[in-house]
Amino acid sequence: MPDLDSLDGADYRALADVRYHIRRFLQVSERIARDAGVEPQQHQLLLAVRGLPPDSGSTIGEVAERLQLRHNSTDELIRRAEERGLVRTRRGTDDRRQVIVRLTRSGEQALRELSQAHVDELRREAPGLIAGLQRLIANRPE
């Protein structure tokens, strides 16, 4: 934990700027998802499943970790997304207790459209976020 006396006004301004840009991005992200007819958490689910490493099993546990949700909350989110046709689940072949999550074609299409809009927004928001992060890093005491 850093020494509290080592923080100065520049650190607080940089932290505030970083948080501001993250919040702006998250608000726009939620609006983009809703405008596309997808709940923001379902968008995050699609991205988490698609973004897992290729050698990953895409289990509910792995997805829960990526989303920073409890297993049962993730299970419910996946169930709702499956009802909407965005994902499908199947039992693991090696361990039948595991549930593997995959995107459907509909889920892939929705994610592709959402991701392009998010990349565009990140490109707009990135300079402010990067500047805040760089100020924090540059002002770090040795």
VEXDOZA-175589 format. One record per residue (C-alpha): residue number from 1; residue in one letter; z, x, y. Coordinates in steps of 0.1 Angstrom, whole numbers. Layout:
N
     i   aa       z       x       y
   NUM    A       Z       X       Y
...
// end
This chain:
142
     i   aa       z       x       y
     1    M       0       0       0
     2    P      -9      15      34
     3    D      17      24      59
     4    L      20      -6      83
     5    D      24      17     112
     6    S     -11      32     105
     7    L     -29       0     115
     8    D     -40      -3     151
     9    G     -59     -28     172
    10    A     -92     -16     160
    11    D     -82     -22     124
    12    Y     -71     -58     131
    13    R    -104     -64     150
    14    A    -124     -50     121
    15    L    -105     -70      96
    16    A    -109    -102     116
    17    D    -147     -95     119
    18    V    -151     -89      82
    19    R    -132    -121      74
    20    Y    -152    -140     100
    21    H    -185    -129      85
    22    I    -174    -136      50
    23    R    -162    -171      60
    24    R    -195    -178      78
    25    F    -215    -168      48
    26    L    -193    -189      25
    27    Q    -197    -220      47
    28    V    -234    -216      49
    29    S    -235    -210      11
    30    E    -216    -243       5
    31    R    -240    -262      28
    32    I    -271    -246      11
    33    A    -258    -257     -23
    34    R    -250    -292     -13
    35    D    -283    -296       5
    36    A    -300    -287     -28
    37    G    -279    -313     -46
    38    V    -257    -288     -64
    39    E    -219    -286     -60
    40    P    -209    -252     -46
    41    Q    -188    -244     -76
    42    Q    -217    -252     -99
    43    H    -238    -228     -79
    44    Q    -212    -201     -83
    45    L    -211    -209    -121
    46    L    -249    -205    -124
    47    L    -248    -172    -105
    48    A    -219    -159    -125
    49    V    -236    -167    -159
    50    R    -270    -153    -147
    51    G    -253    -123    -131
    52    L    -234    -111    -162
    53    P    -246     -79    -178
    54    P    -273     -84    -205
    55    D    -250     -72    -232
    56    S    -224     -98    -222
    57    G    -217    -127    -245
    58    S    -215    -151    -215
    59    T    -183    -166    -229
    60    I    -161    -190    -210
    61    G    -135    -163    -207
    62    E    -160    -139    -191
    63    V    -173    -166    -167
    64    A    -137    -175    -158
    65    E    -130    -139    -149
    66    R    -161    -137    -127
    67    L    -152    -170    -110
    68    Q    -115    -160    -108
    69    L    -106    -194    -124
    70    R     -83    -204    -152
    71    H    -100    -209    -186
    72    N     -94    -246    -186
    73    S    -108    -251    -151
    74    T    -139    -231    -160
    75    D    -143    -251    -192
    76    E    -143    -283    -171
    77    L    -167    -269    -146
    78    I    -191    -259    -174
    79    R    -188    -294    -190
    80    R    -198    -310    -157
    81    A    -227    -286    -153
    82    E    -238    -293    -188
    83    E    -238    -330    -182
    84    R    -261    -323    -152
    85    G    -284    -303    -174
    86    L    -278    -270    -156
    87    V    -262    -251    -185
    88    R    -259    -255    -223
    89    T    -232    -242    -246
    90    R    -231    -232    -282
    91    R    -205    -217    -305
    92    G    -205    -179    -310
    93    T    -222    -167    -342
    94    D    -196    -140    -349
    95    D    -165    -159    -336
    96    R    -168    -196    -338
    97    R    -139    -200    -314
    98    Q    -160    -186    -286
    99    V    -182    -208    -265
   100    I    -214    -191    -251
   101    V    -228    -204    -219
   102    R    -266    -202    -210
   103    L    -286    -216    -181
   104    T    -312    -243    -189
   105    R    -346    -242    -173
   106    S    -333    -267    -147
   107    G    -303    -244    -140
   108    E    -326    -213    -137
   109    Q    -348    -232    -112
   110    A    -319    -244     -91
   111    L    -304    -209     -91
   112    R    -337    -193     -81
   113    E    -341    -216     -51
   114    L    -304    -212     -41
   115    S    -305    -175     -45
   116    Q    -335    -170     -22
   117    A    -318    -190       5
   118    H    -286    -170       0
   119    V    -304    -136       2
   120    D    -320    -148      34
   121    E    -286    -157      48
   122    L    -270    -125      37
   123    R    -297    -105      54
   124    R    -288    -124      87
   125    E    -250    -120      82
   126    A    -250     -84      67
   127    P    -252     -64      99
   128    G    -219     -79     113
   129    L    -202     -76      79
   130    I    -213     -40      74
   131    A    -203     -30     109
   132    G    -168     -44     104
   133    L    -165     -26      70
   134    Q    -177       6      85
   135    R    -152       4     113
   136    L    -124      -1      87
   137    I    -136      29      67
   138    A    -141      52      97
   139    N    -107      43     111
   140    R     -89      51      78
   141    P     -61      77      83
   142    E     -64     108      62
// end
